[in-house]
Amino acid sequence: MNDFGLVLIGLILCTTTTSSLHCNHLPLQQKKVIENSLQLLDKMGKKFPQQCLTEKMSFRFPEQVLKPRQREAVKMAIEEIFHHIFYIFSKNLTLAAWDGTALEQFQNGLYQQIEQLEACVIKKQTRVFQNKEVNRRKLKKYFKKIDCFLEDKQHNLCSWEISRAEMRRCLQLIDKVIRKI
């Protein structure tokens, strides 16, 4: 084998080792990302507007998606939640009147976490895959309610503030689960 082949094998082994070490520290990274995301959500807007209190809505987050017995299923659910949050916070934000820098940092943090989760989550296990599909449907329904709420309210200030409060709740639930992993 030539020197190039040895270097190539070394790089592959190094990348695989680094990737698995990176994935071993994922719960710690997620904890930090969620803490940062919660701070950014607070920084994005001010206090919850008094005029929006009458419009509060209960979306009923499907907490059972974060309670499966398998760690991989929990990671998949968290990945799915981050995808949905990213999608919602990438929509018509013109009436939200939030700090644009904090919003951008929030979106970037979510995107990076999605990328890391996708790289670490094993997607080939059948049982986990079946759980993922059930959880995916539950999460899709939950986030669809939020999306419809925003559309029904024409993405007004109160609908965004209510959605921001709900995303804060989601992240707090994920944080609680990650602390147990």
Buried (B, 14 or more C-beta within 10 A) or exposed (E): EEEEEEEEEEEEEEEEEEEEEEBEEBBEBBBEBBEBBBEBBEBBBEEBBEEBEEBEEEBEBBEEBBEBEEBBBBBBBBBBBBBBBBEBBEBEBEBBEBBEEBBEBBBEBBBEBBEBBBEBBEEEBEEBBEBBEBBBEBBEEBBEBBBEBBEEBEBBBBBBBBBBBBBBEBBEBBBEBBEEE
